[in-house]
Structures are given as C-alpha cells and as structure tokens.
Amino acid sequence: MSIRLRGRRGLITASAVTALLSLAAVTPALAGTGSSAGTARTATAATAVTASQGDPRDVTQRVADFYGAYIDAVWDGEGPAAAAQLKALRGFYLSAAARKKVAAYEAREHADGILFAQNVPVKWKVVYTGSGAGHATSRVTLTWGDGSHAQVTSIDVLSDLRTRRITELRPAD
C-alpha cells in the first residue's frame, strides 16, 4: 500500500473519530444530562418531560397506546387524514364486535363511542383493574378541562388476553 493511500485513509479515519467525539460531547448537553454550563437551561425544560416506556405484550399498555393515539388524532382536528387515522386505529385495536358496538352507540347517541363524549379530553390515564375469563380490564380516566372545575369521567375497557384486542368499552359506574 502506498504512503499516499495510507495518508488519505488516516485522514478520513481521524476526521470520522473527531466527528464522533464531538457528537458524543454535544449529545449529553442537548439531552440535558451533561455537566456543561448550558445544561442548567436544558435541565429545567427536561424536568417537565415524563419518561414513557411500553411492552407490546401488556394489554393495559395497548389500551394506553390506543387512547393516546386516538385522542391525538381527534385533537388534531377534522379532515380526511384524521378520519383515516381514527378508522385505522379502531380497526387495529378493536375487535370486530367492539367496532359494531361503538358504531351502534355513535348512531344512537351522536357522540364518539370511544370517548363517550362529543368533545376531546385534555388528559388521560390508564390503569389495570383486574383479569379473568381470558380478559383483562383497564380503567381509562379522562380529564375534561384544566383547573379546579375540570370534569373527570372513566371508561372500563375489556381486552382479550389472547388477541390483545379491545373487546368492550363501557362507561364506568
């Protein structure tokens, strides 16, 4: 190998290493985890962010994923793209029987059969409440508005443990 070729490779390698080291030094500061002077600014913003994680095998997590995506799609507005997204979410997460029940509710009540309302909540929370007979039950709590006068409603969601699909939704007592 000629000296000229080795020199080019060395230069390219040195440049790549320098770029990677620069990226490694900057990334923690951007994430708010470094110890540089700029970190104090980003750490304050990072404290407002909540960590999220998931497990596709967990039916309660799937209910949370569904409600999060569904509320986002409703919140983002009307139009063909939002309507297509809502239909796709229902098709993916709900069983055929659940989709029929939701459609019947919507025709009868003129309200959204997933949220059991005509408007969009500002917050939601999902917790596991039990299981039996091949189903898990999750409680979805929806918060409507902010402040001391915010209203809260709850929905019990049954999910099939084998298919992980939502099989029933009903307002909680």
C-alpha positions in Angstrom: 0.0 0.0 0.0 1.4 3.4 -0.9 2.1 6.1 1.6 -0.3 8.4 -0.2 -3.2 5.9 0.2 -2.5 5.3 3.9 -2.3 9.1 4.4 -5.8 9.5 3.0 -7.3 6.7 5.0 -5.6 8.1 8.1 -7.1 11.5 7.4 -10.5 10.1 6.8 -10.3 7.9 9.9 -9.1 10.9 12.0 -11.9 13.0 10.7 -14.5 10.4 11.5 -13.2 9.9 15.0 -13.2 13.7 15.6 -16.8 13.9 14.4 -17.9 11.1 16.6 -16.1 12.5 19.7 -17.7 15.9 19.0 -21.1 14.3 18.7 -20.5 12.3 22.0 -19.6 15.6 23.8 -22.6 17.5 22.5 -25.3 14.9 22.8 -25.5 14.8 26.7 -25.8 18.6 26.7 -28.6 18.5 24.2 -30.4 15.9 26.3 -29.9 17.9 29.5 -27.7 15.3 31.2 -24.3 16.8 30.8 -22.3 19.0 33.2 -21.7 22.0 30.9 -22.9 25.5 31.7 -25.7 25.1 29.1 -27.1 22.2 31.0 -28.8 24.3 33.6 -31.1 25.7 30.9 -31.9 22.4 29.3 -32.4 20.6 32.6 -35.3 22.8 33.6 -37.1 22.1 30.4 -36.3 18.4 30.7 -37.9 18.1 34.2 -41.3 18.8 32.6 -40.9 15.8 30.3 -42.2 12.4 31.6 -40.4 9.2 30.6 -42.5 6.7 28.6 -42.0 3.0 28.0 -44.1 0.1 26.8 -44.4 -3.6 26.3 -46.5 -4.9 23.3 -47.5 -7.9 25.3 -49.1 -5.9 28.0 -52.8 -5.4 27.2 -53.2 -2.4 29.5 -50.3 -0.8 27.8 -52.0 -1.4 24.4 -55.2 0.3 25.8 -53.0 3.3 26.8 -51.3 3.3 23.4 -54.7 3.2 21.7 -56.2 6.0 23.8 -53.1 8.2 23.4 -53.1 7.8 19.6 -56.9 8.1 19.3 -57.0 11.3 21.4 -54.1 12.8 19.5 -55.9 12.1 16.2 -59.2 13.6 17.5 -57.4 16.6 19.0 -55.5 17.3 15.7 -58.7 18.1 14.0 -61.1 17.0 11.3 -60.4 16.2 7.7 -59.6 13.2 5.6 -56.3 12.4 7.2 -57.7 12.4 10.8 -60.7 10.4 9.8 -58.5 7.8 8.1 -56.3 7.7 11.2 -59.3 7.1 13.5 -60.6 4.4 11.3 -57.2 2.7 11.2 -56.8 2.9 14.9 -60.2 1.3 15.5 -59.5 -1.4 13.0 -56.2 -2.3 14.6 -57.0 -2.1 18.3 -60.7 -3.1 18.5 -62.3 -6.5 17.7 -65.0 -6.6 15.0 -67.7 -7.0 17.7 -66.4 -3.9 19.6 -66.4 -1.8 16.4 -70.0 -2.8 15.9 -70.9 -1.8 19.4 -69.1 1.5 19.1 -70.9 2.3 15.8 -74.2 1.5 17.3 -73.5 3.8 20.3 -72.4 6.6 17.9 -75.6 6.3 15.8 -77.8 6.3 18.9 -76.1 9.0 21.0 -74.5 11.2 18.3 -71.2 11.1 20.3 -67.8 9.5 20.0 -68.1 5.8 21.1 -64.5 5.6 22.2 -64.6 8.7 24.4 -68.3 8.6 25.2 -68.4 12.3 24.5 -68.7 15.0 21.8 -65.5 16.8 22.7 -61.9 15.9 23.4 -60.3 15.3 26.8 -57.1 17.2 27.7 -55.6 14.4 29.8 -56.0 10.6 30.1 -54.7 7.9 32.3 -55.0 4.1 32.1 -54.6 1.6 34.9 -55.0 -2.2 35.1 -58.0 -3.2 37.3 -58.1 -7.0 37.0 -58.5 -10.0 34.8 -60.4 -13.2 34.5 -62.1 -15.5 31.9 -59.4 -14.7 29.3 -59.9 -10.9 29.6 -58.1 -8.0 31.3 -59.9 -4.9 32.4 -58.3 -1.5 32.3 -59.8 1.8 33.6 -59.4 4.8 31.4 -59.7 8.1 33.2 -60.4 11.1 31.0 -60.0 14.7 32.3 -62.0 17.4 30.5 -60.5 20.8 31.0 -58.0 22.3 33.4 -58.2 23.9 36.8 -60.4 23.3 39.7 -63.6 22.8 37.6 -62.2 20.1 35.4 -64.5 17.1 34.9 -63.4 13.5 35.1 -65.0 10.5 33.5 -63.9 6.9 33.5 -64.3 4.0 31.0 -63.8 0.3 31.7 -62.1 -1.4 28.8 -62.0 -5.2 28.4 -59.2 -6.7 26.3 -58.8 -10.3 25.1 -55.6 -11.7 26.6 -55.0 -13.9 23.6 -55.5 -11.4 20.8 -54.8 -8.3 22.9 -57.7 -6.5 21.1 -60.2 -4.4 22.9 -63.5 -6.3 23.0 -65.7 -4.0 25.0 -65.9 -0.4 26.2 -68.4 0.9 28.8 -68.7 4.0 31.0 -67.5 3.2 34.5 -70.0 3.4 37.3 
